[in-house]
Amino acid sequence: MTDPLNVVILAAGKGTRMKSDLPKVLHPLAGRPLLAHVLAAADALAPARICVVYGHGGDALPRTIGRADLAWARQEPQLGTGHAVQQALPHLDDAALCLILYGDVPLTRVETLREMALIAGQGAVALLTARLANPAGYGRIVRDAGGRVQRIVEHKDASAEELAIDEVNTGILCLPVARLAHWLARLRNDNAQGEYYLTDIIAMAVQDGVQVIPCHPGAEWEVLGINSRQQLAELERVHQREIAHALMAEGVTLIDPARIDVRGELRCGRDVLIDVNAVFEGRVTLGDGARVGAHCVLKDVDVAAGVEIKPFCHIEGARIGANAVIGPYARIRPGSVLDEEVHIGNFVELKNSQVGFNSKINHLSYVGDASVGRKVNIGAGTITCNYDGANKHRTVIEDEAFIGSDTQLVAPVTVGRGATLGAGTTLTRDAPAGELTLARARQVTVPGWQRPIKAARDKP
């Protein structure tokens, strides 16, 4: 592609059938707004400029997307697709090509768009069309006897003969900006909807002797738009299926490819296994041989080789070292870093804590704002009392310490290397290295004590 490329993304629609206060293009697909998917495809083409035409939802779109490198053009009122592109013209370079995309068509492949740009670079109009089993609602592609594209007729303006055509306009096209501006200036709104149709420029191109070359997507879902929550759910499953197929092609074992959700970026090493209903958000890396059990949620997590994550774990903003074992039912919160061969067991919660090599926290414990050394054993029911009601404080547990069950460590406090805390200890001062520390109330038996008896009630 030698000509500079400008991209216009039409995103002004209200999305009435979504029945939502949220602008349609901000509804999430795989954890990202629809518009973000379209922007990602545009970015992959390295365009000189991207202009987003917005309307409904007002400044919610630019505020949510939050990109200073985009041009934003407001369409108010909305008078059709041709009118929308007219709003973008001041942001375009007359010497460039213009690729027109739609903010509610999220899954068009970059390869398809790149092919269109190459065609437009030869001076033609590249038009993306598709043959649909059910073309209702789409504009139809009208060809002449020789098979050349002549015009597009919108569904509401089509005759019975034209409605029988199964080749439809996807709305996506690429052409030189100078020609686009010339044809947009000639648009009229004498049609069933009283709008300025972008599609009318196809007939103008033919009249001016400019070749219109149709392109075709590799799959129908590339050109499907979203107008309802049902369509959004359907494309979600299509997208997740494609992700699953790509993972399996790279050597990942998915116990059920239909039951995985990737809502961000998932990178996997060799021989990774993922069980059913696992959810991956943000950026997640799974090292060679890692295993993720059923019903786990991982968000922004770096998992090293050989890690086993058992079912029903929730891990966010953490790093897990090689050959660690996590869960089941563990929660690891942001800021946690686990070294190699760490064991975190059932109903254990970590938060902003570092756990050293081969340390074990196996049962029913909360460890927050703590530095845990190597080969430490933390017994069931242990709590680091890290919050005093106003500030967070840190607990330090040095190498090879043993923390008995049902222990409370009232931070700030340090447990020395090799120290042992007896079960039931409430530690409020530092425990010396290599010593046994106990802090329990004296056990007392009260002779003759009787349990209270519930008083009998009079029957009515």
C-alpha positions as semicolon CSV with decimal commas, in nm:
position;residue;x (nm);y (nm);z (nm)
1;M;0,000;0,000;0,000
2;T;0,173;0,317;-0,122
3;D;-0,103;0,576;-0,086
4;P;-0,163;0,716;0,264
5;L;-0,475;0,576;0,424
6;N;-0,743;0,760;0,619
7;V;-1,008;0,565;0,805
8;V;-1,358;0,688;0,883
9;I;-1,561;0,492;1,139
10;L;-1,933;0,565;1,150
11;A;-2,052;0,539;1,510
12;A;-2,334;0,791;1,547
13;G;-2,628;0,551;1,564
14;K;-2,852;0,527;1,869
15;G;-2,904;0,151;1,866
16;T;-3,275;0,169;1,954
17;R;-3,319;-0,209;1,954
18;M;-3,051;-0,247;2,220
19;K;-3,296;-0,079;2,462
20;S;-3,009;0,076;2,652
21;D;-2,885;0,415;2,770
22;L;-2,535;0,309;2,664
23;P;-2,444;0,403;2,304
24;K;-2,456;0,089;2,092
25;V;-2,090;0,094;1,991
26;L;-1,985;0,096;2,358
27;H;-2,157;-0,233;2,436
28;P;-1,888;-0,494;2,510
29;L;-1,787;-0,785;2,290
30;A;-1,523;-1,011;2,448
31;G;-1,471;-0,751;2,719
32;R;-1,406;-0,455;2,489
33;P;-1,646;-0,200;2,335
34;L;-1,757;-0,281;1,982
35;L;-1,587;0,038;1,866
36;A;-1,257;-0,074;2,020
37;H;-1,259;-0,385;1,799
38;V;-1,307;-0,171;1,489
39;L;-1,033;0,066;1,599
40;A;-0,796;-0,227;1,652
41;A;-0,854;-0,344;1,294
42;A;-0,798;0,011;1,166
43;D;-0,479;0,049;1,371
44;A;-0,338;-0,268;1,216
45;L;-0,345;-0,095;0,877
46;A;-0,120;0,188;1,007
47;P;-0,343;0,469;0,875
48;A;-0,229;0,829;0,871
49;R;-0,557;0,940;1,028
50;I;-0,864;0,788;1,192
51;C;-1,183;0,989;1,225
52;V;-1,478;0,863;1,429
53;V;-1,819;1,009;1,349
54;Y;-2,034;1,011;1,661
55;G;-2,373;1,146;1,767
56;H;-2,594;0,962;2,012
57;G;-2,435;0,937;2,352
58;G;-2,257;1,267;2,302
59;D;-1,913;1,290;2,455
60;A;-1,944;0,946;2,617
61;L;-1,774;0,795;2,313
62;P;-1,453;1,002;2,303
63;R;-1,437;0,999;2,684
64;T;-1,469;0,620;2,707
65;I;-1,230;0,543;2,421
66;G;-0,982;0,796;2,557
67;R;-0,747;0,827;2,260
68;A;-0,591;1,162;2,181
69;D;-0,472;1,043;1,839
70;L;-0,824;1,015;1,697
71;A;-1,023;1,284;1,520
72;W;-1,386;1,309;1,631
73;A;-1,663;1,451;1,412
74;R;-2,010;1,502;1,558
75;Q;-2,312;1,425;1,339
76;E;-2,608;1,624;1,465
77;P;-2,874;1,558;1,347
78;Q;-2,830;1,214;1,190
79;L;-2,934;1,240;0,824
80;G;-2,795;0,915;0,687
81;T;-2,462;0,751;0,614
82;G;-2,369;0,994;0,337
83;H;-2,429;1,287;0,568
84;A;-2,219;1,114;0,836
85;V;-1,918;1,081;0,606
86;Q;-1,958;1,446;0,505
87;Q;-1,890;1,541;0,868
88;A;-1,557;1,359;0,851
89;L;-1,434;1,522;0,529
90;P;-1,260;1,818;0,699
91;H;-1,038;1,569;0,884
92;L;-0,931;1,379;0,570
93;D;-0,635;1,425;0,338
94;D;-0,741;1,480;-0,024
95;A;-0,436;1,286;-0,144
96;A;-0,520;0,978;0,065
97;L;-0,743;0,675;0,034
98;C;-1,047;0,656;0,258
99;L;-1,160;0,331;0,419
100;I;-1,512;0,354;0,563
101;L;-1,595;0,122;0,853
102;Y;-1,881;0,089;1,099
103;G;-1,856;0,096;1,475
104;D;-2,112;-0,182;1,515
105;V;-1,942;-0,426;1,273
106;P;-1,664;-0,549;1,501
107;L;-1,515;-0,863;1,347
108;T;-1,395;-0,772;0,997
109;R;-1,051;-0,926;0,941
110;V;-0,754;-0,701;0,878
111;E;-0,663;-0,913;0,575
112;T;-0,997;-0,832;0,413
113;L;-0,950;-0,458;0,470
114;R;-0,592;-0,465;0,345
115;E;-0,709;-0,624;0,018
116;M;-0,963;-0,345;-0,026
117;A;-0,699;-0,076;0,029
118;L;-0,477;-0,235;-0,236
119;I;-0,762;-0,228;-0,487
120;A;-0,849;0,135;-0,407
121;G;-0,483;0,222;-0,450
122;Q;-0,525;0,143;-0,819
123;G;-0,789;0,416;-0,852
124;A;-1,095;0,192;-0,820
125;V;-1,372;0,179;-0,562
126;A;-1,337;-0,133;-0,349
127;L;-1,675;-0,246;-0,222
128;L;-1,720;-0,525;0,034
129;T;-2,019;-0,741;-0,053
130;A;-2,151;-1,072;0,077
131;R;-2,408;-1,331;-0,022
132;L;-2,650;-1,397;0,262
133;A;-2,910;-1,668;0,298
134;N;-3,135;-1,406;0,456
135;P;-3,055;-1,066;0,301
136;A;-3,356;-0,889;0,456
137;G;-3,276;-0,535;0,564
138;Y;-2,958;-0,506;0,359
139;G;-2,904;-0,300;0,045
140;R;-2,880;-0,518;-0,268
141;I;-2,596;-0,517;-0,522
142;V;-2,735;-0,461;-0,870
143;R;-2,511;-0,587;-1,152
144;D;-2,542;-0,560;-1,529
145;A;-2,563;-0,851;-1,772
146;G;-2,184;-0,875;-1,771
147;G;-2,170;-0,906;-1,392
148;R;-2,035;-0,556;-1,332
149;V;-2,161;-0,366;-1,026
150;Q;-2,394;-0,085;-1,134
151;R;-2,556;0,046;-0,816
152;I;-2,685;-0,037;-0,470
153;V;-3,053;-0,024;-0,387
154;E;-3,161;0,001;-0,025
155;H;-3,403;-0,261;0,103
156;K;-3,686;-0,011;0,157
157;D;-3,647;0,124;-0,197
158;A;-3,605;-0,212;-0,376
159;S;-3,849;-0,367;-0,619
160;A;-3,967;-0,726;-0,581
161;E;-3,710;-0,832;-0,841
162;E;-3,430;-0,651;-0,658
163;L;-3,532;-0,799;-0,323
164;A;-3,469;-1,144;-0,471
165;I;-3,096;-1,059;-0,502
166;D;-2,891;-1,232;-0,231
167;E;-2,571;-1,027;-0,274
168;V;-2,577;-0,745;-0,024
169;N;-2,387;-0,430;0,055
170;T;-2,195;-0,445;0,384
171;G;-2,139;-0,070;0,385
172;I;-1,761;-0,109;0,398
173;L;-1,578;0,050;0,108
174;C;-1,245;0,207;0,019
175;L;-1,178;0,478;-0,240
176;P;-0,972;0,793;-0,302
177;V;-1,073;1,083;-0,075
178;A;-1,086;1,333;-0,362
179;R;-1,342;1,125;-0,550
180;L;-1,537;1,059;-0,230
181;A;-1,569;1,433;-0,164
182;H;-1,683;1,497;-0,523
183;W;-1,957;1,233;-0,505
184;L;-2,074;1,324;-0,154
185;A;-2,144;1,678;-0,277
186;R;-2,389;1,535;-0,533
187;L;-2,597;1,325;-0,289
188;R;-2,974;1,377;-0,271
189;N;-3,225;1,259;-0,013
190;D;-3,522;1,180;-0,239
191;N;-3,574;0,826;-0,109
192;A;-3,805;0,631;0,123
193;Q;-3,620;0,743;0,437
194;G;-3,539;1,099;0,336
195;E;-3,171;1,038;0,406
196;Y;-2,843;1,094;0,223
197;Y;-2,731;0,742;0,134
198;L;-2,359;0,678;0,107
199;T;-2,448;0,386;-0,119
200;D;-2,560;0,627;-0,395
201;I;-2,196;0,708;-0,472
202;I;-2,160;0,363;-0,632
203;A;-2,392;0,458;-0,919
204;M;-2,208;0,792;-0,947
205;A;-1,875;0,608;-0,978
206;V;-2,015;0,392;-1,257
207;Q;-2,150;0,701;-1,437
208;D;-1,807;0,866;-1,412
209;G;-1,635;0,559;-1,555
210;V;-1,465;0,458;-1,231
211;Q;-1,443;0,084;-1,182
212;V;-1,625;-0,063;-0,880
213;I;-1,458;-0,385;-0,771
214;P;-1,641;-0,603;-0,523
215;C;-1,446;-0,780;-0,250
216;H;-1,573;-1,069;-0,042
217;P;-1,507;-1,163;0,320
218;G;-1,367;-1,501;0,414
219;A;-1,663;-1,564;0,643
220;E;-2,011;-1,418;0,672
221;W;-1,955;-1,314;1,035
222;E;-1,689;-1,064;0,922
223;V;-1,959;-0,830;0,796
224;L;-2,238;-0,887;1,047
225;G;-2,349;-0,577;1,235
226;I;-2,505;-0,563;1,579
227;N;-2,845;-0,406;1,632
228;S;-2,983;-0,607;1,924
229;R;-2,863;-0,788;2,233
230;Q;-2,941;-1,118;2,064
231;Q;-2,708;-1,033;1,776
232;L;-2,446;-0,921;2,025
233;A;-2,465;-1,256;2,204
234;E;-2,447;-1,446;1,875
235;L;-2,134;-1,261;1,762
236;E;-1,980;-1,309;2,106
237;R;-2,000;-1,686;2,058
238;V;-1,865;-1,658;1,703
239;H;-1,570;-1,456;1,827
240;Q;-1,500;-1,692;2,117
241;R;-1,515;-1,988;1,878
242;E;-1,254;-1,830;1,654
243;I;-1,030;-1,762;1,955
244;A;-1,071;-2,121;2,071
245;H;-0,979;-2,258;1,729
246;A;-0,670;-2,037;1,717
247;L;-0,561;-2,156;2,064
248;M;-0,602;-2,521;1,969
249;A;-0,409;-2,464;1,648
250;E;-0,120;-2,342;1,867
251;G;-0,128;-2,662;2,074
252;V;-0,357;-2,566;2,364
253;T;-0,593;-2,835;2,495
254;L;-0,945;-2,704;2,556
255;I;-1,165;-2,957;2,729
256;D;-1,466;-2,794;2,561
257;P;-1,394;-2,524;2,298
258;A;-1,751;-2,395;2,333
259;R;-1,697;-2,310;2,700
260;I;-1,412;-2,061;2,718
261;D;-1,427;-1,682;2,733
262;V;-1,130;-1,467;2,641
263;R;-1,203;-1,102;2,716
264;G;-0,865;-0,958;2,637
265;E;-0,535;-1,115;2,532
266;L;-0,443;-1,474;2,620
267;R;-0,098;-1,610;2,534
268;C;-0,021;-1,975;2,594
269;G;0,294;-2,186;2,588
270;R;0,316;-2,548;2,484
271;D;0,091;-2,818;2,628
272;V;-0,135;-2,582;2,820
273;L;-0,466;-2,733;2,933
274;I;-0,778;-2,527;3,003
275;D;-1,089;-2,685;3,153
276;V;-1,448;-2,569;3,102
277;N;-1,590;-2,224;3,177
278;A;-1,255;-2,054;3,237
279;V;-1,265;-1,676;3,187
280;F;-0,958;-1,473;3,089
281;E;-0,964;-1,094;3,115
282;G;-0,705;-0,828;3,040
283;R;-0,363;-0,974;2,956
284;V;-0,300;-1,330;3,068
285;T;0,006;-1,545;2,998
286;L;0,010;-1,920;3,063
287;G;0,351;-2,086;3,055
288;D;0,438;-2,429;2,916
289;G;0,240;-2,710;3,073
290;A;0,018;-2,482;3,284
291;R;-0,323;-2,623;3,376
292;V;-0,630;-2,412;3,448
293;G;-0,918;-2,589;3,619
294;A;-1,289;-2,546;3,558
295;H;-1,469;-2,221;3,646
296;C;-1,156;-2,012;3,705
297;V;-1,131;-1,637;3,638
298;L;-0,787;-1,493;3,555
299;K;-0,736;-1,122;3,494
300;D;-0,399;-0,960;3,415
301;V;-0,205;-1,262;3,537
302;D;0,137;-1,402;3,446
303;V;0,143;-1,778;3,509
304;A;0,479;-1,955;3,474
305;A;0,546;-2,306;3,345
306;G;0,405;-2,609;3,520
307;V;0,154;-2,423;3,738
308;E;-0,165;-2,603;3,835
309;I;-0,466;-2,383;3,905
310;K;-0,743;-2,595;4,046
311;P;-1,114;-2,523;3,992
312;F;-1,302;-2,215;4,111
313;C;-1,004;-1,983;4,160
314;H;-1,012;-1,607;4,105
315;I;-0,672;-1,451;4,031
316;E;-0,614;-1,087;3,939
317;G;-0,307;-0,871;3,892
318;A;-0,065;-1,139;4,009
319;R;0,245;-1,333;3,906
320;I;0,256;-1,706;3,972
321;G;0,593;-1,881;3,975
322;A;0,681;-2,211;3,812
323;N;0,523;-2,533;3,943
324;A;0,302;-2,355;4,194
325;V;-0,026;-2,516;4,295
326;I;-0,327;-2,289;4,348
327;G;-0,670;-2,373;4,484
328;P;-0,934;-2,492;4,463
329;Y;-1,142;-2,192;4,567
330;A;-0,844;-1,958;4,611
331;R;-0,856;-1,584;4,559
332;I;-0,535;-1,401;4,471
333;R;-0,574;-1,026;4,449
334;P;-0,365;-0,755;4,280
335;G;-0,005;-0,703;4,383
336;S;0,059;-1,064;4,478
337;V;0,376;-1,237;4,359
338;L;0,426;-1,609;4,418
339;D;0,765;-1,773;4,380
340;E;0,828;-2,123;4,246
341;E;0,656;-2,424;4,404
342;V;0,430;-2,219;4,628
343;H;0,111;-2,392;4,746
344;I;-0,202;-2,183;4,798
345;G;-0,494;-2,398;4,905
346;N;-0,869;-2,390;4,938
347;F;-1,040;-2,073;5,061
348;V;-0,713;-1,882;5,093
349;E;-0,707;-1,512;5,000
350;L;-0,390;-1,320;4,919
351;K;-0,366;-0,947;4,861
352;N;-0,055;-0,743;4,778
353;S;0,169;-1,012;4,923
354;Q;0,492;-1,180;4,817
355;V;0,530;-1,550;4,895
356;G;0,871;-1,716;4,870
357;F;0,989;-2,046;4,726
358;N;0,804;-2,361;4,841
359;S;0,598;-2,181;5,104
360;K;0,254;-2,321;5,182
361;I;-0,072;-2,153;5,278
362;N;-0,312;-2,441;5,237
363;H;-0,636;-2,371;5,424
364;L;-0,880;-2,095;5,508
365;S;-0,642;-1,802;5,554
366;Y;-0,612;-1,434;5,468
367;V;-0,264;-1,298;5,398
368;G;-0,264;-0,930;5,299
369;D;0,017;-0,675;5,272
370;A;0,271;-0,938;5,371
371;S;0,619;-1,053;5,276
372;V;0,647;-1,429;5,325
373;G;0,989;-1,590;5,295
374;R;1,102;-1,929;5,168
375;K;0,967;-2,260;5,298
376;V;0,720;-2,100;5,533
377;N;0,419;-2,300;5,651
378;I;0,107;-2,100;5,739
379;G;-0,161;-2,298;5,918
380;A;-0,539;-2,294;5,869
381;G;-0,729;-1,988;5,983
382;T;-0,431;-1,752;5,989
383;I;-0,504;-1,382;5,936
384;T;-0,271;-1,088;5,884
385;C;-0,450;-0,798;6,052
386;N;-0,315;-0,539;5,811
387;Y;-0,569;-0,256;5,845
388;D;-0,611;-0,045;6,157
389;G;-0,917;0,138;6,030
390;A;-0,716;0,416;5,866
391;N;-0,388;0,277;5,730
392;K;-0,247;-0,047;5,592
393;H;0,054;-0,205;5,766
394;R;0,290;-0,479;5,656
395;T;0,361;-0,822;5,803
396;V;0,699;-0,988;5,748
397;I;0,738;-1,364;5,790
398;E;1,096;-1,472;5,737
399;D;1,228;-1,796;5,587
400;E;1,129;-2,134;5,734
401;A;0,889;-1,990;5,991
402;F;0,595;-2,203;6,105
403;I;0,266;-2,029;6,177
404;G;0,022;-2,235;6,380
405;S;-0,348;-2,255;6,297
406;D;-0,588;-1,980;6,403
407;T;-0,313;-1,720;6,439
408;Q;-0,364;-1,345;6,405
409;L;-0,063;-1,133;6,312
410;V;-0,138;-0,772;6,404
411;A;0,070;-0,560;6,165
412;P;0,321;-0,409;6,163
413;V;0,494;-0,720;6,294
414;T;0,783;-0,948;6,200
415;V;0,819;-1,323;6,252
416;G;1,188;-1,408;6,258
417;R;1,362;-1,676;6,054
418;G;1,275;-2,028;6,170
419;A;1,035;-1,903;6,438
420;T;0,729;-2,102;6,541
421;L;0,398;-1,947;6,646
422;G;0,172;-2,172;6,849
423;A;-0,184;-2,228;6,735
424;G;-0,427;-1,962;6,850
425;T;-0,161;-1,695;6,894
426;T;-0,246;-1,327;6,856
427;L;0,090;-1,173;6,773
428;T;0,124;-0,802;6,851
429;R;0,504;-0,782;6,889
430;D;0,786;-0,926;6,680
431;A;0,853;-1,299;6,727
432;P;1,227;-1,377;6,760
433;A;1,403;-1,605;6,514
434;G;1,423;-1,974;6,598
435;E;1,197;-1,954;6,904
436;L;0,847;-2,071;6,993
437;T;0,612;-1,784;7,064
438;L;0,269;-1,831;7,224
439;A;0,002;-1,578;7,308
440;R;-0,305;-1,752;7,450
441;A;-0,543;-1,694;7,735
442;R;-0,511;-1,948;8,017
443;Q;-0,756;-2,237;7,977
444;V;-1,015;-2,243;8,256
445;T;-1,281;-2,499;8,347
446;V;-1,576;-2,374;8,558
447;P;-1,704;-2,661;8,774
448;G;-2,081;-2,709;8,790
449;W;-2,163;-2,460;8,517
450;Q;-2,504;-2,522;8,357
451;R;-2,608;-2,427;8,007
452;P;-2,912;-2,194;8,000
453;I;-3,244;-2,365;7,925
454;K;-3,492;-2,202;7,692
455;A;-3,800;-2,094;7,884
456;A;-4,123;-2,277;7,800
457;R;-4,388;-2,070;7,626
458;D;-4,753;-2,083;7,720
459;K;-4,968;-2,226;7,442
460;P;-5,239;-1,990;7,316
